[in-house]
Structure formats: structure tokens, C-alpha cells
Amino acid sequence: HILGELKEELLYRILYSTDASAYREMPIAVAYPKDSSDVQKISNFAKKNQINLIPRAGGTSLAGQVVGKGLVVDISKYMNHILEINQEERWVRVQPGVVLDELNLYCKPYGLFFGPETSTSNRCCLGGMVGNNSCGSHSLVYGSTRDHLLEANVVLSDGSEVVLKGMTSKEINEKCKLDSLEGRIYSQIITLLSNFENQKEIVDNYPDVSLRRRNSGYAIDELLRSNYFDKNCSESFNLCKLLAGSEGTLALITELKLKLVPLPPTEKAVICVHCSTLEESFAANLVALRHAPVAIELMDSTILELSKQNISQNKNRFFIQGDPAAILIIELAEQTRGEVDKKANEIIDDLKIHHYGTHYPLVYGKDISRVWALRKSGLGLLSGMPGSAKPVSLIEDTAIAPERLAAFIADLKVMLSKYGLDCIYHGHISTGELHLRPVLNLKKEKDKKLFRLVATETAELVRKHRGSLSGEHGDGRLRGEFIPLLLGDKIYSFLRDIKETWDLPHIFNIGKIVDTPFMDINLRYEQHNLGVKTYFDFSKQKGWLCAIEQCNGSGDCRKSNLFGGTMCPTYRATREEKNTTRARANTLRELLIHPAHDRIFSQPEILEVLDTCVSCKACKSECPSNVDMARYKAEYLQHHYDETFVSLRSRLIANLTKVQKLGMVAPWLYNAFVTAQFTSSLLK
């Protein structure tokens, strides 16, 4: 028995069958541990019963990391406490379910914050960031989560809890002597990396060390750059380097000790460089990088166009002039306004000398957050594209050295044109990470084949340009299949040996990174005609089902109430996944396509999730994908009433004005009726 909860009902299995990727697979149950002892009990139970454990936090992963057949372990509900902060030494100790923005709000009075910042920062959890080794928009300055992970308390596959941290050579050698799983873990990795031929294989085949974003496979190249193997290196050997980016395949995290950094300078400005072509933006990026900005981001014309149709993001287009092919967002941060203006003018002058850019609006103060809000909404906006053809997460995580980016994209465009595919370009151009999203209809067999072909040929191009197939989103079940192609068979065998040593019982997120299933199976989208005449007109979205499928699972509806907006009020009140807009969309999509009951419009799972929707329309105005759950709810309930009957309670509420007018005729009788214990409970 655990202190937390275990849910085996169909509804919960549906809710956790998807993330923000293209995948869908039904888990056997969902566990909500309350503390580390619960995690140990779950681990021991899994080992005894040979059950796959799938750790999950915000559920915003894009490569199917938290999708699979097994027991989902959701640490976001209860294990979300900030435990300790040390202002002098600049570190904080947290549980893995703490939301990034909430951590930074807590740290702000101390003059500190956690550097890596993802576009999902208002709902992603620190445990998930470690699992993916997340980076974010300001990785030019702050690097990745791996760079800020000091210690981790983890539960190993034998149920033991250990602390991973930096160690001296003497301490490591002592660990290697232990007759335990922990001892075997240290012994195996030290033996592997001490071999000179293995070292050469790693150095020759891993992505170029100058590339800031290298997230393919396990980070054994990072362990080589420690003072255990290189006496000229100041970094101590720390298995946290390996844990970051391991996607829950090696151990379950129960606690994290993170390095904090001083708050950035308060004087900031953003230059929004309007470019006539995509290629011009690549060249302009290299010019801007010479001036040491803190961030450079790219948005292409497709995202800019889609933002016009979104209620919340349309108002953030204030800085856009005309219809540029792409916009570079260049952020500067200095100690004084004068220094910011000086650097901004230097960058603009340099760009003009090279004839890069047509307009250079400068944004200051609170308006900067509006620019970033538009940039962060990119994925959601793309999912709001009407119809079944969508810009898919497939090759969206490639990272190439910025100076080679133009050549890589030129090769990529040739490949995509061969298949007649359009592509969207946005992301962290300063570090060579572009979120490339080809437009595919995964309901069609032809496009499912292209799903694999494009991934394979892109992996070959990434290897050619010494890049990383994953820069920050992880390998998961999407890219794991291509690790041998990218890094070579020998290194892939190293990774499999590491997994086997850490997880001999095969209970930790199997099928991710190594030994993954084929990347084109268990896709969530499938051809289906509901055959239902709708009451609302969904022609703009190409049908009711397509409207529901605009929810891509990125979880904007899980954002904290501490950061404005109202979506989604029921989640904010309960912190329950089943009370999110995402949960309602997932349940509708799943059970309309795969009904679990004879009467499709009377399915209790759908009625349960819709019952907590208050029809406030917050999602219509705040969801970047334009999900309108109040409308979908009304559509479903009308069909439900057609199939059954309208309850007395619903009729009374719908005709409340008329009922109260009748009550005015005999107020004493009306008041007695609605306040008496029996009749009032009957009404409720």
C-alpha cells in the first residue's frame, strides 16, 4: 500500500495515454506517490511483478517519453514541494514535481533563479526538465539543466535510494568496491570510460563539443570531461550528468539539488529583426551573435500568420510590420539603459551594413514579455492549424552549430522538396536549435510512410553536419531508433550496457532511448468519420473531430494561477489532470473514435470530465491551439440529451428565471420547498 493513490479506471488510463507527441498507448494504471517511500514501494512492486514504470510530471514531452504500456508514476500531484534554499551558496533543494516558474517566483526575493527556461515554464516540472535535459531560450547564457544539477536522490531498480553527486577519485574508487547495485553502476561506467579505444570512439562520434545542445543518447561524453579522466578539467565526476537526459530509463528521481544563479540585469531590450527570407535570418543570426546577446529566437511567417487567428496572441503582434518571411528576436540585458541602447544600436548598424533585415523595432519594459509570449505560443499556434494535416513533432529537435545551420537547412529543403512537403521553422537559432516541423496528415498511409522517411533522412543529414538529433526534447520513442545511425553501433552497445546495468529487471521506462519500438507505430491520429450531424458549424476546423484534435497536449491548461489568466479554473482549484482542458479533449477524442460503451453519447467517462468544465471560455481565449471546450461540451451534451433525456435538474437550471417568477406567486411555499432538507437534496 502507498500513501498516495492508484487509479485503474478507464478514464485515467485514457488521460495518461498521450503527451504532447504524436503517440498514443494505453497504460495499465496511474500511481500518484506522496513521498520517496511510496516511490520505493512502487519500484519494488514493479520489480516483483515485471511492470514497466513510466515517470511523468507535466506531460509536455514531444518524443513520447511518457507514453507506453505500463504503470504511469505521476509525481506532479503530491511531490511538488520546495524543501530548502541556501542563498549564500546559491542552491535549492526541491521535489521533482515543482513547476519551474513557481520555483523562480519563490527564489526571486533571494535575488536568485534557475537559469534554463523552457517555453512550457509555467507548467513543466523540474523532474521532467532533468529527464529531458531541457534548455530553453536563454541557453546562450545559462546552458542546459544538466549544467545546474548538483545532486539527485534517486530510487534504483532494486528499490534502494541513493544520492548522485560530484565525487573525488578516491570516493569513486570506494563506490566501485561496493557489493551492491550502486557499486556495480559505478564500476561499469568507470570501466567503460577508462578504455582508451572507447574514449576515442566517443570523442569521434558524439556531436561536436562546441555544440551547446547535445542530447542524443546518454551523456557519456560529458562524463569523460571530468577530473577523473582529465586532470586538466575542474569538473568533478558526477553521475547527475548521466541522469540528466536519461528520460527516467535509469532511475526514479525523488529529490533534486539545483544550482541557482543571480537574477539577470533589469535593463533589457528586444530587437525584432524583420527578414525578407529565411536564409537572411540565418546570416543575421551570426552577425548578432558577435555582440553577445542573451538570446536570439526565430519565428517564421507561418507562426506569425497563425497568431492573427488567436485571441490572446493577436494582441501581441504589436511589433510586427507587414508580412516578413521571418523575425529574429534578439534580447539584450545590461546594467544600465544606456548600455542596452548602445549595444542595440551596434547590432542594428552591423545588420544594416550587411543588408540584413528590413525593420528593426526595439521593444522595452513590459512589452518584452508580450513578445516572448508570442514566441512561446509557437507550438500551440501550429496545432491550431485547421484540418488533419499538421506541423508534426518529428525532426523538431535537431541542433547544428550555428555556422553550419544554413548549409544544413539547404540540404533539408532539398530533401523535403523531393517529397513535396512544407515545413515550419522556429526556435532557438542562437544555439543552432530549430524546431523544424514538416506538415503531414498522419491519418493517411502515404504520410505515415513519409513520417519514417523524413526522420531517417534527417538523421543522416544531422550526422553529416556533426549535429545532434535531439537538442533539448529528448530521444524518447521518436528518435531512439536512429541513435545507432547517428552515433554508431559500438556506442549504441555502450548505451545498452549502461541501461542493462542500471535497470536489470527492465522496469524503468522501457522502450525509450534504447531498444525503442518502431517510431511509426502507436500513433495517436487515425482516419475516422464520426458520421454525426453536428449542431455547431465546425467547417472552419474541418469537422468536430479535427476541432477536438487541435489540442496537441502541450498542457497550457495546467499553468499556475500565480501567473495570470484563467485557464483552466477547475485544474487550478484541484491540481487534478482530469480537470484540465487537455483531459477533456483527450477523453472526447479517444471515446468518440474508440467507444467503450454502446451509446456513444452517454459514455460515463466523457460525462465525468465534461461535468467539471464550467464553460467559462477561458480556453477559447487563452489556449494557443484555439481549443473551445465549452463549445465541444455543448455539442456532446446535446447529442447526449437526444440519446437519453434532459434531466429535471438541467431543465430547472435552464428555466431558472421562469421558475423563480413562479416562486414569486407563493414565495413562502417556494422558499420552504428549496430549503427543506429532503426537497433541496432532491433538487441538487
Helices and strands as residue ranges (DSSP letters): E 5-7, H 10-15, E 29-32, H 36-49, E 53-56, E 71-74, E 82-86, E 91-94, H 100-107, G 108-110, E 112-113, H 126-132, H 139-142, G 145-148, E 149-155, E 161-167, H 169-176, H 181-194, H 196-205, H 220-224, E 237-238, H 240-243, E 252-259, E 261-262, E 267-275, H 278-289, E 295-300, H 301-306, G 307-309, H 311-314, E 326-334, H 337-353, E 362-363, H 367-376, H 378-383, E 390-391, H 402-418, E 423-428, G 429-431, E 433-440, H 445-464, G 480-482, H 483-487, H 489-502, G 539-541, H 544-548, G 556-558, G 561-563, H 569-574, G 577-579, H 581-593, G 600-602, H 604-611, H 618-622, H 629-643, H 648-654, H 656-665, H 667-675, H 677-683
